[in-house]
Amino acid sequence: MFTLKLSRTSQKALDKLPPHDVKKIVAHLEEIKNDPYRPRPLADIVPVEGSETLYRLRVGKLRVEYEVCNSEKVIKIAKIFQKKRKSGYR
């Protein structure tokens, strides 16, 4: 099982969000503590292009970028942000 570490910017982003969004994010983060790589119903996970250790978690319109350190068994939450544009697919 992994432990979570929030960056200062991700903590600030959480503080600005409404309480119901914070609850959703916390539930998803608890889910990825067991396995940060495998997508599942409560954790839509995508690797970030150009990095082997950086992943993105989708929580509704919000995104959480995190880095996995296997040697230390730590998940470092880098950013929490809102998706800004709609997809071009129709």
N, C-alpha and C positions, 0 to 999 in steps of 0.2 A: 504494500500500500504506500502511496506517495503522500508527501506533505505539501501544502500550498504556501506560497509566499507571494504577497501582493506588492507590486511596485508602488511607489508614491503616486504616480500618475493614475494607476488603476484604482487606488484607494480614493483619490479625489473624485474620479468619475463615479464610483459607487456612492459617494456621499451626496452627489448632485442628483442621483436618480430617484424616482418615486419609490416608496416602500414595496409596492407589488413587483416592480422590476427587479429590485434587489433580492427579493425572495426567490424569484425565478432563477437568477444568476447563481445564487448560493446553492440552490437545489442541483443545478447542472454541474457546478464545481465539485460538489460532494460526489456526484456520479462519476466524474472523470478521475477521482482520486484512486479508484480501483484499477482502471485501465485507461490511460490518457490517449491511446491510439485508436481504439476500435469505436466506430460510429454505432449508435444504438438509439432507440426512441427518445431518450432524454438527453442525448448528446450527439448532435450533428457535427462531426469533426472532419476537417479538411486540412491536409498539409499545406503550408504556405510555400509558394513557388520560390525557389532560390535558396531555401534553407532546409537542412536536414533535421533540425531540432525544434522548429517553430511550427505551431499548429493554430488553427482558428476554429472556434466553437461558436455555433449559431444559436442564439437565444431570441427567437422572434425577430425583431428589427435590430437587435443589439448583437455585437460581435465581441468575442473575448479572444485575444491573441495570447498564447502562452508558450513557454519553452520548457522542454522536458530534459532534465538532467538525470540520466539513468544511474550514474555512479553514486550520486548523492540521494537518489530517490526523492527528488524535489521537482515540483511543477511551479515555475515562476510565471506569475500572471503579469504580462508586459503591458497590455492595453485593454481597455473596455471602451468601445465606441459604437455609435449608431451608424448603420448602413445609410449612405447619403443618396444614392441614386437607384432607380429601378433598373431591373434587368432589361436588356434590349431584346430578349427573346419573346416571341408571341406565339 
